[in-house]
């Protein structure tokens, strides 16, 4: 009997994108369809088949991300969709489990997805890990003496320069994507976007902005700055569009410092949950994870959806090396206990161990919380990409 989950190929693209357009309510022109097909060439796509037709599907994108300054392989789950007559039959559940099995075999230790429902994907072990802060700022608030040195120049797309600046910026955050040339071409530089680069007085590029001006608004697509001076140069540059726009919109990280830099910090600031993440292979992730300092912790992880992760892990850091052993829980010990969701959020740095403890989501004693707080670097999550 043929397995219901099948790996799809180019011959299935028309059917694949017919389902995507229906489920996500958009319409592709012939030109846009060709671009989508070119993007999908890098995906692994699985379909749940009923009578030789796709009933449900899931795309897996092979990516990498920065975690505490280290590149780790990541599997991006995308375009999960089911035709309405096949919904609520568990097809997506089976596709997700299949994807986790494949990711583990591929060495992709962590996975991201953008949820239609956080509650739905939490059932399968993904957890809220990325939040966006949305600003809407009257452009007049950016008209001030910024006391900068250097200059800003508009440029044509230069992937080599932009990626160099982006990579220096991205590595400072937990979870940012490692971008390759195709990702830049297909995902970042699509559409009609203006690009300007900030240069120091020595002509060294230290930041850039990608933006458009529409409907009396400067819409910042991406703002990257590797120095305070570059940040101010780019803010001043945005303010120079005051004859064309009345306001500026941008997305920044939680805890962004722009309100500290403005004379009048009262403007619209809205925090919104964004992406979810999930550790795929706990043992491999713990071994690869760049902890700080030295010490040891024993933690029991519960993963109901992918039970091969469930177990008690002893992590010991000494001389810059991480030793991870999986062992039976001893009757005499009471290790820290958490779900796969909490472990993911904690190690990514979305919230500190003490935050999960206070919320009743992490069982541990005070000394274990202190050890976890010492071993897990204080890096904030941020993600500027979408898939």
C-alpha positions in Angstrom: 0.0 0.0 0.0 1.3 3.4 -1.0 2.3 5.7 1.9 -0.1 8.8 2.3 2.9 11.1 2.8 4.9 11.6 -0.4 7.8 13.8 -1.4 6.5 16.2 -4.1 8.4 17.5 -7.0 8.2 20.1 -9.8 5.5 18.1 -11.6 3.3 18.9 -8.6 3.9 22.6 -8.5 0.6 23.7 -10.2 -1.3 21.6 -7.6 1.0 22.8 -4.7 0.5 26.5 -5.5 -3.2 26.1 -6.2 -3.6 25.0 -2.6 -1.4 27.8 -1.3 -3.3 30.4 -3.2 -6.6 29.1 -1.9 -5.5 28.6 1.7 -3.6 31.9 2.1 -6.0 33.9 -0.1 -3.7 35.4 -2.8 -3.4 35.2 -6.5 -0.2 34.8 -8.5 0.4 36.3 -11.8 2.3 34.1 -14.3 5.5 36.0 -13.5 5.0 35.7 -9.8 4.2 32.0 -10.2 7.6 31.5 -11.9 9.4 33.2 -9.0 7.5 31.1 -6.5 8.5 27.9 -8.3 12.2 29.1 -8.3 12.0 29.6 -4.5 10.3 26.2 -4.1 13.2 24.5 -5.8 15.2 24.8 -2.5 12.3 23.4 -0.4 11.5 19.8 0.4 7.8 19.6 0.0 5.7 16.7 1.5 2.0 16.1 0.6 -0.6 14.0 2.3 -2.2 12.2 -0.7 -5.8 11.2 -1.1 -6.8 9.5 -4.4 -3.5 10.7 -6.0 -4.3 14.3 -5.2 -2.7 16.6 -2.6 -5.0 16.9 0.4 -2.5 18.7 2.7 1.1 19.8 2.3 4.1 21.2 4.2 7.3 22.9 3.0 10.7 22.5 4.7 13.3 25.1 3.9 16.9 24.3 4.8 18.3 27.3 6.6 20.8 28.3 9.3 20.5 30.8 12.1 22.7 32.5 14.6 22.5 31.3 18.2 24.8 33.1 20.7 27.1 34.0 17.8 27.3 30.5 16.4 25.7 29.2 13.2 23.3 26.3 13.6 21.4 24.4 10.9 17.6 25.2 11.1 14.6 23.8 9.3 12.0 26.4 8.4 8.4 25.1 8.2 6.4 27.0 5.7 3.2 27.0 3.6 1.4 24.4 5.7 -2.1 24.0 4.2 -5.0 21.6 3.8 -8.0 21.7 1.5 -11.2 22.4 3.6 -12.8 19.0 2.9 -9.8 17.2 4.5 -9.3 19.5 7.5 -9.5 18.2 11.1 -8.4 14.7 10.1 -4.9 14.9 11.6 -3.0 15.3 8.3 -0.9 18.3 9.4 -0.1 16.5 12.7 1.4 13.6 10.7 3.2 15.9 8.3 4.8 17.8 11.2 6.0 14.6 12.8 7.4 13.5 9.5 9.2 16.8 9.1 10.7 16.5 12.6 12.0 13.0 11.8 13.5 14.2 8.6 15.0 17.3 10.2 16.6 15.2 12.9 18.2 12.9 10.3 19.4 16.0 8.4 21.1 17.5 11.5 18.7 20.5 11.6 18.6 20.9 15.4 16.0 23.6 15.6 13.0 24.6 13.6 11.0 27.9 13.0 7.5 28.6 11.7 5.1 31.5 11.5 1.8 30.3 13.0 -1.7 31.0 12.1 -2.4 30.0 15.7 0.1 29.8 18.5 -2.2 27.4 20.5 -2.3 25.0 17.5 1.5 24.7 17.1 2.2 24.6 20.8 0.5 21.2 20.8 3.3 20.0 18.6 6.2 21.5 20.6 6.7 24.8 18.9 6.9 27.8 21.2 6.6 31.6 20.9 10.2 32.8 20.5 10.2 36.0 18.5 8.3 39.3 19.1 8.3 42.4 17.0 7.9 46.0 18.1 6.1 48.1 15.6 6.7 51.9 15.5 4.6 54.6 13.8 6.5 57.8 14.2 5.6 61.3 13.0 8.5 62.2 10.7 8.9 65.5 12.5 10.2 63.7 15.6 13.2 62.6 13.5 14.1 66.2 12.6 16.7 67.1 15.2 20.4 67.7 15.6 21.8 64.2 15.5 25.5 65.2 16.0 26.8 62.6 13.5 29.9 62.2 11.5 30.0 60.6 8.0 27.3 60.5 5.4 24.5 58.4 3.8 24.4 57.5 0.1 21.7 55.7 -1.9 23.0 52.7 -3.8 21.8 50.0 -6.3 21.5 46.5 -4.8 24.9 45.2 -3.8 24.4 41.8 -2.2 28.0 41.4 -1.2 28.1 44.8 0.7 24.6 44.4 2.2 25.3 40.8 3.4 28.6 41.9 5.0 26.8 44.6 7.0 23.8 42.3 7.7 25.9 39.4 9.0 27.8 41.7 11.5 24.5 42.9 12.8 22.6 39.6 12.7 25.2 37.7 14.7 24.5 39.9 17.7 21.0 38.6 18.0 19.6 35.1 18.7 17.7 33.5 15.9 18.6 35.8 12.9 18.9 33.9 9.6 22.2 33.3 7.9 21.5 34.6 4.4 22.9 33.3 1.1 22.8 35.0 -2.3 19.6 33.3 -3.4 17.8 34.3 -0.2 18.8 37.9 -0.8 17.6 37.8 -4.4 14.4 35.9 -3.8 13.3 37.0 -0.3 15.0 40.3 0.7 15.5 42.3 -2.4 12.1 41.6 -4.0 9.8 44.4 -4.9 10.5 48.1 -5.5 12.8 49.0 -2.6 15.2 51.9 -2.1 18.6 51.2 -0.4 20.9 53.7 1.3 24.1 53.0 3.1 25.6 54.8 6.1 29.4 55.5 5.9 31.7 56.7 8.6 34.1 59.6 7.8 36.8 57.1 6.7 34.3 55.8 4.0 33.7 52.6 6.0 30.2 51.3 5.5 28.5 50.6 8.9 24.8 50.3 8.2 22.0 50.4 5.7 18.3 51.1 5.3 15.9 49.4 2.8 12.6 51.3 2.5 9.8 52.6 0.3 7.8 55.8 0.3 4.1 55.2 -0.2 0.8 56.7 1.0 2.6 59.6 2.7 4.7 57.1 4.7 8.3 56.1 4.8 8.0 52.3 5.2 11.3 50.9 6.6 11.7 47.4 5.4 15.0 46.8 7.1 17.3 49.0 9.3 20.8 47.6 10.0 23.4 49.5 12.0 26.7 48.4 13.4 27.5 51.6 15.3 25.5 54.3 17.2 26.7 56.8 14.6 25.4 54.7 11.7 22.0 54.4 13.5 21.8 58.2 13.9 22.9 58.8 10.3 20.1 56.6 9.1 17.5 58.2 11.3 18.6 61.6 10.1 18.3 60.3 6.5 14.8 59.2 7.2 13.9 62.6 8.6 15.1 64.2 5.3 12.0 62.7 3.6 9.8 65.2 5.4 8.7 66.8 2.2 7.4 63.5 0.9 5.9 61.8 4.0 4.3 62.6 7.4 5.1 59.4 9.2 7.6 56.5 9.4 6.8 52.9 10.1 9.4 50.3 11.1 9.8 47.0 12.9 12.4 46.8 15.6 13.5 44.4 18.4 11.9 44.3 21.9 13.8 46.8 24.1 14.8 49.0 21.1 16.6 52.2 22.2 15.1 54.7 19.8 12.7 56.2 22.4 15.9 57.1 24.4 17.3 59.0 21.4 14.3 61.1 20.6 13.4 64.4 22.3 9.8 63.3 22.4 9.4 59.6 22.9 5.6 59.6 22.7 4.6 57.8 19.5 2.7 54.7 18.6 4.6 51.6 19.9 2.9 48.2 19.5 4.4 44.8 20.5 3.2 41.8 18.5 4.1 38.1 18.8 5.8 36.9 15.6 7.6 33.5 15.0 7.7 30.3 16.9 10.7 27.9 17.3 11.2 24.3 18.4 14.3 22.3 19.4 14.2 19.2 17.1 17.0 17.2 18.6 17.6 18.0 22.3 20.8 16.0 22.8 22.4 17.4 19.6 21.2 21.0 20.4 22.6 20.9 23.9 26.0 19.6 22.6 26.2 22.3 20.0 24.8 25.2 22.1 27.3 27.8 23.1 26.8 28.1 26.9 28.9 30.5 28.9 31.1 29.8 31.9 31.5 26.5 33.7 29.1 24.4 35.7 26.7 21.5 35.5 22.9 21.1 35.4 20.6 18.1 35.2 17.3 18.8 33.5 14.4 16.5 32.6 12.7 17.5 29.3 9.2 16.4 28.4 8.3 16.2 24.7 4.9 14.6 24.2 4.8 15.0 20.4 8.3 13.8 19.6 9.0 11.5 22.6 12.6 10.6 21.5 13.5 13.9 23.1 11.9 13.1 26.4 14.6 12.2 29.0 16.9 13.5 31.7 20.0 15.3 30.4 23.1 16.0 32.4 25.0 19.0 31.0 28.5 19.7 32.2 30.7 22.6 31.0 34.4 22.5 31.7 37.5 23.9 29.8 35.3 25.3 27.0 33.7 21.8 26.3 30.1 20.8 26.7 29.5 17.2 27.8 25.9 15.9 27.5 24.8 12.6 28.9 21.3 11.1 28.9 20.6 9.1 32.0 17.9 7.6 34.1 16.5 9.9 36.7 17.8 8.9 40.1 15.3 8.6 43.0 17.6 10.6 45.2 17.7 13.6 42.8 15.1 16.1 41.7 16.3 17.6 38.5 14.9 20.7 36.9 11.9 19.8 34.8 10.4 21.6 31.8 8.6 21.0 28.5 10.4 21.1 25.1 8.6 24.5 24.5 10.1 26.1 27.7 13.6 24.6 26.9 13.4 26.2 23.5 12.4 29.6 24.7 14.9 29.5 27.5 17.9 28.5 25.4 17.0 30.9 22.6 16.9 33.7 25.2 13.3 34.7 24.5 12.9 34.8 28.3 15.2 34.0 31.1 15.0 30.8 33.2 13.8 32.9 36.2 10.9 34.2 34.0 9.7 30.7 33.2 10.1 29.7 36.8 8.0 32.6 38.0 5.3 31.6 35.5 5.2 28.1 36.9 6.5 26.6 33.6 9.9 25.5 34.9 10.2 23.3 38.0 13.6 23.9 39.7 15.1 25.0 43.0 16.7 28.4 43.5 20.3 27.1 43.0 19.3 25.4 39.7 17.7 28.6 38.4 21.0 30.5 39.3 23.1 27.9 37.4 20.8 28.1 34.4 20.9 31.9 34.5 24.8 31.8 34.6 25.1 29.2 31.8 22.6 30.6 29.3 23.9 33.8 27.7 21.8 37.0 27.9 21.1 37.4 24.2 17.8 38.7 22.9 15.9 37.0 20.1 15.1 39.0 16.9 14.1 37.9 13.4 13.9 40.3 10.5 13.0 37.7 7.8 9.7 36.0 7.0 8.9 32.7 5.3 
